[in-house]
């Protein structure tokens, strides 16, 4: 659980909070691009079957035509809409710093 706190907790390791959204940064397995995925805690979450928390599933795709693989993100939240667990299929969760570094390479190209 400490890993999740470090990854998603304060300090913005993989999540930044500026509005009602939470931002996740994903790198598809076969791409260099880093995708930014926004989850709105007020609109994107669905109640779990047992009403003990919330669940969200998002699909993201690279804009690079060489890499058209889809990444699936599943997120589980507690009753207070705080992230408890995450799973990424087809990619890897990375940090906001990785996203910023990737953006810098795109601006210089």
BELHUVEN-V609754 format. One line per field, one symbol per residue. phi: phi as a letter, one per 40 degrees, with the letter a starting at -180 (. if undefined). A space follows every 10 residues. Layout:
phi=???
//
This chain:
phi=.cdccccbcd ggdbbbbbbc cbbbbbbddb bccbcbbbbc ccbccbccdc fcabbabbbb bcccccbbcc bbbbbbbccc gbcbaaabbg abcbcccccc ccdcccccc
//
